[in-house]
Amino acid sequence: MRVAAILAPALIAAALPAHAEMSATAQFANPTARYGHGALGSGHEYESLRITVRRSTGDGTGLFTGATNLTYDLTLGPELVWEDTAPRVMDLDGDGVPEIIVVQSSLTQGSRLLVLTLENGKPVLAADGPFVGERNHWLSVIGAGDLDGDGQSEIALIDAPHRLGKLVIYRYASGQLTEIGRGLKITNHRFGADHALGGLRDCGQQPEMIVSSFDWSKLLALRLASDGRVTRRELGADTSPAAFDAALACKI
């Protein structure tokens, strides 16, 4: 499947056979050098997003009757690349159908956030954020989940983690991405690394975003309040990968 631009958002109503369950995995394929940003190091910008959908069926009594695996390659045209640490697969809206969260970059307009979902077992675009508007301007995803306890999912990211470090939070609901917050100066990524540090944790009270201060001097835990405010707690001065791992494991 060749996707020249993936431009038009669509509201999705997934139709599945009775007693069917659906899961998906996603990975990048076909590295390309046509963009050459290098935020994630050499060889980590891609032409294709490969999504494998597994559909299993039962007879309604709990007995498994069969499964079908189908793989789709979403291959972009020459003006776009997939630029992300990894695609993220989760059910954002609780309808039993997984979504895929991913960052796509334009050679002239920089990055934007996309949410794909499955329609009758096939990947389609559900929602997209705007391009940032300039080349070599990247978005680093922190994570996704119900961050404020309202029953809807949010996606948190950092706009330009190497230059601006702005926290941006989107809400995903009814097949749409809506920006609900922007501010703070933080980071989770060092230029050229193929992975981001931190992410989301829940130590039993409320989900927290684990990130660093922009100058890498403080490890931070951020919370999204029901009124949209973001509060921060300092977890210490150690911002090593080991400290991030300890924070995610609720050890600090």
Backbone as CSV, one residue per row, in Angstrom:
resi,resn,N_x,N_y,N_z,CA_x,CA_y,CA_z,C_x,C_y,C_z
1,MET,0.853,-1.188,0.000,0.000,0.000,0.000,0.887,1.236,0.000
2,ARG,0.768,2.082,-1.004,1.541,3.314,-1.061,0.669,4.476,-0.622
3,VAL,1.159,5.213,0.347,0.439,6.373,0.854,1.258,7.602,0.508
4,ALA,0.804,8.372,-0.455,1.602,9.486,-0.946,1.760,10.581,0.090
5,ALA,0.732,10.838,0.872,0.851,11.927,1.833,0.177,11.631,3.171
6,ILE,-0.841,10.787,3.178,-1.687,10.580,4.360,-2.113,11.949,4.901
7,LEU,-3.020,12.593,4.199,-3.371,13.970,4.538,-4.757,14.116,5.161
8,ALA,-5.732,13.349,4.729,-7.109,13.647,5.120,-7.532,12.823,6.326
9,PRO,-7.797,13.455,7.479,-8.279,12.708,8.629,-9.655,12.120,8.352
10,ALA,-9.980,11.038,9.053,-11.280,10.409,8.886,-11.759,9.905,10.233
11,LEU,-13.070,9.985,10.470,-13.650,9.392,11.662,-13.937,7.939,11.354
12,ILE,-13.569,7.068,12.296,-13.570,5.639,12.018,-14.624,4.922,12.844
13,ALA,-15.406,4.069,12.192,-16.282,3.143,12.895,-15.868,1.745,12.455
14,ALA,-15.132,1.052,13.294,-14.586,-0.247,12.919,-15.669,-1.312,13.024
15,ALA,-15.793,-2.123,11.966,-16.765,-3.209,11.960,-16.034,-4.538,12.008
16,LEU,-16.358,-5.351,13.003,-15.708,-6.640,13.164,-16.752,-7.747,13.182
17,PRO,-16.361,-8.973,12.779,-17.289,-10.086,12.908,-17.645,-10.317,14.371
18,ALA,-18.792,-10.971,14.608,-19.182,-11.295,15.969,-18.107,-12.134,16.639
19,HIS,-17.821,-11.814,17.900,-16.858,-12.552,18.715,-15.437,-12.449,18.166
20,ALA,-15.145,-11.377,17.406,-13.802,-11.202,16.862,-12.991,-10.298,17.780
21,GLU,-11.690,-10.556,17.839,-10.761,-9.698,18.548,-9.657,-9.305,17.582
22,MET,-9.125,-8.109,17.777,-8.120,-7.609,16.853,-6.969,-7.005,17.638
23,SER,-5.753,-7.322,17.212,-4.558,-6.724,17.788,-3.642,-6.319,16.637
24,ALA,-2.626,-5.537,16.959,-1.720,-5.075,15.905,-0.325,-4.882,16.477
25,THR,0.660,-5.031,15.621,2.031,-4.649,15.920,2.494,-3.718,14.806
26,ALA,3.489,-2.891,15.096,3.965,-1.936,14.096,5.462,-1.751,14.233
27,GLN,6.128,-1.575,13.109,7.561,-1.295,13.088,7.898,-0.515,11.822
28,PHE,9.022,0.176,11.866,9.472,0.904,10.688,10.259,-0.013,9.761
29,ALA,10.270,0.337,8.470,11.004,-0.445,7.475,11.527,0.499,6.400
30,ASN,12.511,0.028,5.656,13.099,0.753,4.530,13.698,2.097,4.934
31,PRO,14.824,2.078,5.633,15.498,3.337,5.981,15.811,4.148,4.730
32,THR,15.756,5.464,4.867,16.041,6.345,3.736,16.908,7.507,4.207
33,ALA,17.748,8.005,3.304,18.600,9.162,3.610,18.086,10.432,2.957
34,ARG,16.847,10.427,2.432,16.378,11.573,1.653,16.110,12.809,2.507
35,TYR,15.894,12.643,3.793,15.671,13.788,4.684,16.991,14.233,5.312
36,GLY,17.688,13.318,5.953,19.016,13.611,6.472,19.048,14.504,7.695
37,HIS,17.972,14.530,8.472,17.954,15.346,9.689,18.940,14.804,10.721
38,GLY,18.895,13.499,10.968,19.839,12.872,11.883,19.519,13.040,13.355
39,ALA,18.310,13.476,13.700,17.957,13.642,15.114,18.082,12.334,15.873
40,LEU,17.761,11.225,15.213,17.814,9.906,15.835,19.031,9.110,15.400
41,GLY,19.996,9.776,14.788,21.192,9.103,14.321,21.018,8.585,12.901
42,SER,22.108,8.143,12.331,22.098,7.656,10.953,21.231,6.409,10.826
43,GLY,20.432,6.361,9.745,19.639,5.174,9.449,18.343,5.065,10.213
44,HIS,17.876,6.149,10.851,16.656,6.074,11.635,15.575,7.028,11.129
45,GLU,15.545,7.217,9.821,14.413,7.830,9.137,13.958,6.827,8.085
46,TYR,12.634,6.671,7.914,12.129,5.515,7.189,11.093,5.898,6.140
47,GLU,11.052,5.084,5.068,10.012,5.233,4.054,8.712,4.576,4.478
48,SER,8.798,3.456,5.188,7.618,2.616,5.400,7.317,2.389,6.873
49,LEU,6.042,2.316,7.163,5.532,1.874,8.457,4.812,0.553,8.209
50,ARG,5.295,-0.515,8.823,4.753,-1.869,8.595,3.851,-2.244,9.767
51,ILE,2.598,-2.468,9.465,1.602,-2.799,10.481,1.068,-4.200,10.210
52,THR,1.166,-5.061,11.205,0.632,-6.414,11.105,-0.597,-6.518,11.994
53,VAL,-1.717,-6.879,11.400,-2.994,-6.969,12.098,-3.344,-8.436,12.284
54,ARG,-3.658,-8.797,13.517,-4.079,-10.164,13.833,-5.542,-10.134,14.243
55,ARG,-6.351,-10.874,13.518,-7.773,-10.976,13.820,-8.079,-12.399,14.240
56,SER,-8.519,-12.574,15.461,-8.866,-13.902,15.977,-10.363,-13.963,16.217
57,THR,-10.959,-15.106,16.014,-12.391,-15.269,16.150,-12.696,-16.422,17.093
58,GLY,-13.873,-16.342,17.713,-14.347,-17.401,18.590,-15.792,-17.718,18.272
59,ASP,-16.334,-18.691,18.986,-17.710,-19.097,18.712,-18.709,-18.509,19.704
60,GLY,-18.219,-17.577,20.545,-19.101,-16.957,21.509,-19.147,-17.657,22.844
61,THR,-18.502,-18.802,22.948,-18.482,-19.549,24.210,-17.109,-19.524,24.851
62,GLY,-16.200,-18.710,24.281,-14.850,-18.650,24.802,-13.880,-19.571,24.083
63,LEU,-14.354,-20.311,23.101,-13.486,-21.217,22.349,-12.898,-20.484,21.156
64,PHE,-11.570,-20.614,20.979,-10.865,-20.002,19.860,-11.114,-20.824,18.602
65,THR,-11.458,-20.162,17.502,-11.748,-20.888,16.269,-10.790,-20.582,15.127
66,GLY,-10.004,-19.496,15.206,-9.071,-19.225,14.123,-8.510,-17.827,14.204
67,ALA,-7.471,-17.598,13.410,-6.837,-16.287,13.387,-6.309,-16.003,11.996
68,THR,-6.291,-14.727,11.651,-5.750,-14.283,10.370,-4.773,-13.150,10.621
69,ASN,-3.580,-13.243,10.028,-2.592,-12.172,10.108,-2.453,-11.518,8.739
70,LEU,-2.540,-10.198,8.698,-2.336,-9.439,7.471,-1.338,-8.325,7.752
71,THR,-0.408,-8.111,6.823,0.620,-7.086,6.986,0.449,-6.013,5.919
72,TYR,0.506,-4.760,6.368,0.347,-3.604,5.480,1.587,-2.724,5.590
73,ASP,2.153,-2.317,4.463,3.252,-1.365,4.428,2.700,-0.008,3.996
74,LEU,2.778,0.972,4.897,2.390,2.339,4.540,3.647,3.060,4.090
75,THR,3.841,3.138,2.782,5.056,3.681,2.181,4.796,5.099,1.693
76,LEU,5.614,6.024,2.183,5.410,7.433,1.902,6.040,7.851,0.581
77,GLY,5.532,8.942,0.032,6.119,9.538,-1.154,7.414,10.253,-0.829
78,PRO,8.110,10.801,-1.822,9.471,11.327,-1.636,9.554,12.573,-0.769
79,GLU,8.429,13.194,-0.437,8.478,14.432,0.347,8.307,14.184,1.849
80,LEU,8.128,12.923,2.255,7.853,12.598,3.646,8.708,11.432,4.123
81,VAL,8.904,11.362,5.451,9.530,10.199,6.083,8.821,9.941,7.411
82,TRP,8.975,8.727,7.921,8.623,8.407,9.294,9.857,8.699,10.142
83,GLU,9.715,9.567,11.158,10.862,9.970,11.976,10.457,9.857,13.447
84,ASP,10.776,8.713,14.051,10.341,8.457,15.415,11.217,7.368,16.010
85,THR,11.220,7.284,17.350,11.976,6.218,18.006,11.322,4.869,17.756
86,ALA,10.001,4.828,17.719,9.234,3.613,17.433,7.767,3.988,17.329
87,PRO,6.982,3.277,16.514,5.526,3.479,16.562,4.979,2.897,17.857
88,ARG,3.911,3.496,18.378,3.309,3.049,19.633,1.907,2.526,19.353
89,VAL,1.598,1.332,19.824,0.310,0.696,19.572,-0.455,0.597,20.885
90,MET,-1.635,1.200,20.936,-2.487,1.115,22.112,-3.908,1.505,21.740
91,ASP,-4.870,1.085,22.559,-6.264,1.443,22.335,-6.530,2.774,23.033
92,LEU,-6.504,3.853,22.280,-6.639,5.178,22.862,-8.063,5.501,23.305
93,ASP,-9.064,4.986,22.595,-10.438,5.387,22.868,-11.275,4.289,23.514
94,GLY,-10.660,3.157,23.865,-11.358,2.122,24.611,-12.398,1.355,23.832
95,ASP,-12.315,1.356,22.495,-13.320,0.649,21.703,-12.881,-0.756,21.319
96,GLY,-11.737,-1.199,21.832,-11.253,-2.540,21.522,-10.440,-2.637,20.256
97,VAL,-10.297,-1.526,19.536,-9.521,-1.485,18.298,-8.255,-0.668,18.545
98,PRO,-7.074,-1.220,18.280,-5.846,-0.476,18.588,-5.621,0.701,17.650
99,GLU,-4.985,1.734,18.209,-4.479,2.858,17.420,-2.957,2.788,17.368
100,ILE,-2.376,3.429,16.353,-0.921,3.525,16.211,-0.561,5.002,16.237
101,ILE,0.300,5.378,17.179,0.754,6.761,17.347,2.148,6.862,16.743
102,VAL,2.370,7.855,15.877,3.653,7.936,15.191,3.922,9.378,14.752
103,VAL,5.204,9.697,14.607,5.623,11.011,14.127,6.062,10.890,12.666
104,GLN,5.529,11.766,11.842,5.857,11.830,10.421,6.505,13.179,10.149
105,SER,7.500,13.216,9.265,8.187,14.477,8.971,8.182,14.784,7.480
106,SER,7.964,16.054,7.192,8.047,16.584,5.839,9.448,17.133,5.608
107,LEU,9.970,16.965,4.400,11.295,17.482,4.083,11.347,19.001,4.127
108,THR,10.198,19.659,4.051,10.170,21.127,4.091,9.436,21.693,5.300
109,GLN,8.519,20.930,5.905,7.662,21.456,6.963,7.906,20.819,8.330
110,GLY,8.900,19.915,8.450,9.187,19.299,9.734,8.134,18.292,10.169
111,SER,8.018,18.091,11.478,7.252,16.965,12.010,5.794,17.296,12.304
112,ARG,4.996,16.225,12.406,3.640,16.303,12.928,3.302,14.958,13.568
113,LEU,2.301,14.979,14.440,1.822,13.780,15.115,0.669,13.178,14.335
114,LEU,0.697,11.857,14.156,-0.399,11.138,13.500,-0.947,10.066,14.429
115,VAL,-2.243,9.815,14.314,-2.881,8.661,14.941,-3.559,7.865,13.839
116,LEU,-3.161,6.612,13.698,-3.805,5.698,12.765,-4.696,4.748,13.552
117,THR,-5.750,4.257,12.916,-6.568,3.226,13.528,-6.870,2.167,12.480
118,LEU,-7.699,1.197,12.823,-8.001,0.087,11.926,-9.478,0.129,11.559
119,GLU,-9.730,0.138,10.282,-11.100,0.086,9.774,-11.272,-1.236,9.055
120,ASN,-12.150,-2.090,9.603,-12.327,-3.431,9.048,-10.990,-4.153,8.909
121,GLY,-10.112,-3.926,9.884,-8.828,-4.625,9.914,-7.732,-3.983,9.101
122,LYS,-8.000,-2.836,8.453,-6.990,-2.161,7.637,-6.604,-0.824,8.278
123,PRO,-5.312,-0.466,8.255,-4.896,0.808,8.860,-5.341,1.998,8.025
124,VAL,-5.896,2.989,8.706,-6.328,4.233,8.075,-5.971,5.378,9.014
125,LEU,-5.909,6.587,8.476,-5.639,7.754,9.291,-6.869,8.128,10.108
126,ALA,-6.684,8.305,11.423,-7.772,8.758,12.278,-7.674,10.246,12.557
127,ALA,-6.452,10.738,12.846,-6.293,12.154,13.202,-4.849,12.554,12.994
128,ASP,-4.647,13.855,12.761,-3.287,14.359,12.602,-3.173,15.752,13.201
129,GLY,-2.017,16.027,13.791,-1.700,17.377,14.223,-1.059,18.145,13.088
130,PRO,-0.848,19.444,13.268,-0.253,20.255,12.204,1.246,20.026,12.097
131,PHE,1.788,20.197,10.900,3.238,20.259,10.751,3.766,21.470,11.518
132,VAL,4.960,21.337,12.078,5.528,22.439,12.863,5.923,23.621,11.990
133,GLY,6.182,23.385,10.692,6.344,24.492,9.764,7.744,24.759,9.267
134,GLU,8.738,23.998,9.712,10.090,24.215,9.220,10.853,22.895,9.204
135,ARG,11.785,22.773,8.296,12.617,21.588,8.152,13.467,21.369,9.405
136,ASN,13.758,20.092,9.675,14.634,19.711,10.798,14.105,20.192,12.145
137,HIS,12.805,20.136,12.289,12.128,20.505,13.536,11.315,19.281,13.939
138,TRP,11.724,18.639,15.047,11.232,17.299,15.396,10.355,17.335,16.638
139,LEU,9.436,16.372,16.738,8.591,16.154,17.908,8.965,14.834,18.565
140,SER,9.206,14.864,19.870,9.574,13.663,20.619,8.434,13.287,21.553
141,VAL,7.821,12.130,21.315,6.672,11.696,22.108,7.136,11.212,23.483
142,ILE,6.434,11.671,24.536,6.671,11.174,25.895,5.857,9.904,26.126
143,GLY,4.575,9.954,25.822,3.711,8.795,26.006,2.258,9.180,25.872
144,ALA,1.371,8.190,26.047,-0.056,8.408,25.876,-0.823,7.630,26.931
145,GLY,-1.935,8.192,27.372,-2.801,7.567,28.355,-3.751,8.605,28.924
146,ASP,-4.584,8.191,29.860,-5.501,9.114,30.518,-4.728,9.836,31.611
147,LEU,-4.175,10.990,31.269,-3.257,11.679,32.172,-3.963,12.457,33.278
148,ASP,-5.220,12.860,33.060,-5.914,13.688,34.047,-7.129,13.015,34.663
149,GLY,-7.358,11.741,34.345,-8.437,10.995,34.979,-9.826,11.300,34.487
150,ASP,-9.955,11.865,33.295,-11.285,12.214,32.790,-11.879,11.143,31.883
151,GLY,-11.183,10.025,31.729,-11.684,8.942,30.889,-11.308,9.039,29.433
152,GLN,-10.612,10.109,29.042,-10.144,10.266,27.666,-8.622,10.254,27.646
153,SER,-8.064,9.850,26.523,-6.612,9.715,26.420,-5.962,11.004,25.949
154,GLU,-4.810,11.258,26.510,-3.952,12.358,26.072,-2.647,11.804,25.508
155,ILE,-2.036,12.572,24.627,-0.707,12.249,24.087,0.198,13.427,24.415
156,ALA,1.279,13.136,25.144,2.221,14.184,25.538,3.484,14.069,24.700
157,LEU,4.010,15.198,24.255,5.225,15.212,23.456,6.025,16.464,23.766
158,ILE,7.255,16.485,23.257,8.118,17.655,23.415,8.423,18.215,22.038
159,ASP,8.061,19.452,21.845,8.306,20.153,20.584,9.759,20.614,20.565
160,ALA,10.533,20.089,19.607,11.949,20.430,19.439,12.729,20.231,20.743
161,PRO,12.945,18.973,21.153,13.588,18.711,22.446,15.027,19.195,22.541
162,HIS,15.656,19.541,21.415,17.045,20.005,21.434,17.164,21.528,21.353
163,ARG,16.095,22.215,20.905,16.182,23.665,20.693,15.159,24.453,21.509
164,LEU,13.915,23.948,21.572,12.842,24.657,22.262,12.434,23.970,23.558
165,GLY,12.267,22.652,23.485,11.902,21.886,24.667,10.526,22.208,25.219
166,LYS,9.544,22.443,24.362,8.212,22.820,24.823,7.315,21.589,24.982
167,LEU,6.756,21.431,26.187,5.775,20.382,26.417,4.482,20.716,25.682
168,VAL,3.957,19.751,24.922,2.677,19.902,24.229,1.825,18.690,24.574
169,ILE,0.561,18.927,24.924,-0.354,17.839,25.244,-1.566,17.920,24.336
170,TYR,-1.859,16.803,23.657,-3.051,16.662,22.834,-4.038,15.743,23.542
171,ARG,-5.326,16.012,23.367,-6.360,15.061,23.762,-6.865,14.366,22.505
172,TYR,-7.015,13.025,22.583,-7.569,12.264,21.457,-8.972,11.811,21.846
173,ALA,-9.973,12.304,21.133,-11.360,11.944,21.401,-12.170,12.125,20.133
174,SER,-13.125,11.214,19.917,-14.024,11.294,18.749,-13.250,11.407,17.447
175,GLY,-12.101,10.704,17.372,-11.320,10.715,16.145,-10.620,12.019,15.861
176,GLN,-10.388,12.846,16.892,-9.735,14.132,16.680,-8.631,14.354,17.702
177,LEU,-7.583,15.069,17.274,-6.535,15.530,18.167,-6.777,16.999,18.468
178,THR,-6.839,17.335,19.764,-7.042,18.718,20.180,-5.931,19.109,21.139
179,GLU,-5.184,20.156,20.824,-4.151,20.618,21.736,-4.795,21.237,22.967
180,ILE,-4.427,20.744,24.160,-5.017,21.258,25.396,-3.988,21.920,26.300
181,GLY,-2.707,21.859,25.922,-1.704,22.490,26.759,-0.379,22.635,26.050
182,ARG,0.315,23.725,26.350,1.644,23.964,25.781,2.420,24.833,26.768
183,GLY,3.642,24.440,27.088,4.448,25.224,28.018,5.523,24.368,28.663
184,LEU,6.167,24.882,29.667,7.305,24.263,30.337,8.453,24.069,29.341
185,LYS,9.654,24.091,29.838,10.830,23.878,29.002,11.544,22.637,29.536
186,ILE,11.407,21.531,28.803,11.891,20.232,29.247,12.502,19.491,28.066
187,THR,13.048,18.320,28.325,13.557,17.475,27.247,13.512,16.015,27.676
188,ASN,13.667,15.138,26.705,13.775,13.701,26.969,14.706,13.012,25.974
189,HIS,15.448,13.823,25.204,16.231,13.234,24.113,17.476,14.061,23.836
190,ARG,18.576,13.335,23.626,19.834,13.975,23.210,20.007,13.766,21.710
191,PHE,20.387,14.800,21.013,20.476,14.734,19.552,21.381,13.576,19.126
192,GLY,20.896,12.759,18.191,21.642,11.631,17.659,21.357,10.312,18.332
193,ALA,20.718,10.314,19.502,20.368,9.063,20.175,19.178,8.427,19.474
194,ASP,19.171,7.093,19.383,18.082,6.418,18.687,16.899,6.104,19.604
195,HIS,16.929,6.602,20.838,15.835,6.371,21.768,15.652,7.614,22.647
196,ALA,14.463,7.744,23.192,14.170,8.815,24.149,14.192,8.228,25.555
197,LEU,14.467,9.067,26.537,14.456,8.652,27.924,13.108,8.970,28.561
198,GLY,12.817,8.270,29.659,11.595,8.552,30.398,10.360,7.996,29.735
199,GLY,9.236,8.625,30.035,7.947,8.164,29.544,6.893,8.392,30.597
200,LEU,5.880,7.528,30.621,4.801,7.641,31.588,4.933,6.568,32.658
201,ARG,4.561,6.936,33.889,4.500,5.967,34.978,3.229,6.222,35.786
202,ASP,2.773,5.198,36.499,1.674,5.331,37.440,2.058,4.576,38.697
203,CYS,2.396,5.316,39.735,2.837,4.713,40.992,1.689,4.570,41.977
204,GLY,0.439,4.593,41.472,-0.707,4.335,42.309,-1.567,5.525,42.624
205,GLN,-1.167,6.712,42.198,-1.962,7.906,42.470,-2.507,8.511,41.183
206,GLN,-1.606,8.905,40.287,-1.996,9.510,39.017,-0.839,9.330,38.057
207,PRO,-1.121,9.130,36.760,-0.014,9.027,35.798,0.882,10.256,35.837
208,GLU,2.181,10.028,35.683,3.157,11.111,35.654,4.038,10.961,34.428
209,MET,4.447,12.102,33.880,5.402,12.153,32.778,6.805,12.310,33.370
210,ILE,7.696,11.380,33.038,9.063,11.435,33.547,9.951,12.017,32.460
211,VAL,10.517,13.187,32.738,11.326,13.933,31.766,12.490,14.588,32.507
212,SER,13.269,15.366,31.768,14.364,16.126,32.356,14.118,17.615,32.163
213,SER,14.696,18.422,33.059,14.764,19.855,32.780,15.560,20.044,31.491
214,PHE,15.354,21.169,30.829,15.950,21.354,29.507,17.483,21.303,29.542
215,ASP,18.081,21.706,30.665,19.546,21.694,30.778,20.083,20.382,31.358
216,TRP,19.235,19.379,31.508,19.614,18.059,32.023,20.124,18.109,33.471
217,SER,19.722,19.107,34.234,20.200,19.209,35.617,19.226,18.604,36.628
218,LYS,17.953,18.354,36.237,16.956,17.845,37.165,16.088,16.782,36.492
219,LEU,15.845,15.700,37.204,14.869,14.698,36.783,13.504,15.137,37.310
220,LEU,12.494,15.149,36.438,11.203,15.725,36.785,10.068,14.726,36.604
221,ALA,9.048,14.869,37.454,7.780,14.158,37.294,6.688,15.205,37.096
222,LEU,5.977,15.136,35.980,4.938,16.101,35.640,3.565,15.438,35.733
223,ARG,2.588,16.208,36.226,1.210,15.735,36.283,0.293,16.730,35.591
224,LEU,-0.717,16.182,34.902,-1.733,17.009,34.268,-2.955,17.035,35.168
225,ALA,-3.333,18.216,35.649,-4.502,18.369,36.516,-5.769,18.447,35.681
226,SER,-6.918,18.266,36.339,-8.195,18.271,35.631,-8.514,19.630,35.013
227,ASP,-7.896,20.699,35.548,-8.135,22.030,34.979,-7.134,22.395,33.889
228,GLY,-6.293,21.431,33.483,-5.346,21.658,32.402,-3.976,22.130,32.837
229,ARG,-3.812,22.446,34.119,-2.503,22.872,34.597,-1.555,21.673,34.689
230,VAL,-0.287,21.916,34.467,0.744,20.895,34.607,1.608,21.267,35.814
231,THR,1.710,20.359,36.766,2.559,20.563,37.932,3.811,19.712,37.804
232,ARG,4.903,20.132,38.454,6.160,19.427,38.350,6.752,19.174,39.731
233,ARG,7.408,18.010,39.862,8.157,17.673,41.064,9.564,17.291,40.663
234,GLU,10.533,17.725,41.413,11.911,17.330,41.147,12.198,16.008,41.856
235,LEU,12.752,15.062,41.109,13.085,13.747,41.656,14.560,13.608,41.982
236,GLY,15.362,14.607,41.640,16.788,14.557,41.920,17.590,15.182,40.809
237,ALA,18.915,15.201,41.003,19.823,15.819,40.031,20.425,14.812,39.060
238,ASP,20.159,13.539,39.258,20.698,12.492,38.381,19.766,12.330,37.188
239,THR,20.263,12.598,35.979,19.468,12.416,34.763,20.087,11.359,33.856
240,SER,20.789,10.414,34.453,21.364,9.306,33.698,20.258,8.346,33.266
241,PRO,20.500,7.500,32.254,19.493,6.502,31.881,19.054,5.628,33.053
242,ALA,19.994,5.288,33.949,19.635,4.472,35.107,18.646,5.193,36.007
243,ALA,18.814,6.502,36.170,17.885,7.269,36.994,16.503,7.332,36.354
244,PHE,16.442,7.514,35.040,15.157,7.481,34.349,14.472,6.127,34.544
245,ASP,15.225,5.038,34.416,14.650,3.702,34.591,14.125,3.517,36.011
246,ALA,14.876,4.002,36.999,14.433,3.896,38.386,13.154,4.689,38.616
247,ALA,13.069,5.862,38.000,11.856,6.673,38.143,10.668,5.967,37.512
248,LEU,10.836,5.405,36.338,9.725,4.698,35.676,9.262,3.497,36.480
249,ALA,10.197,2.885,37.240,9.871,1.739,38.085,9.363,2.154,39.461
250,CYS,9.123,3.456,39.655,8.613,4.013,40.911,9.573,3.787,42.082
251,LYS,10.875,3.744,41.804,11.861,3.570,42.854,12.357,4.896,43.383
252,ILE,12.117,5.973,42.651,12.460,7.314,43.133,11.308,8.265,42.804
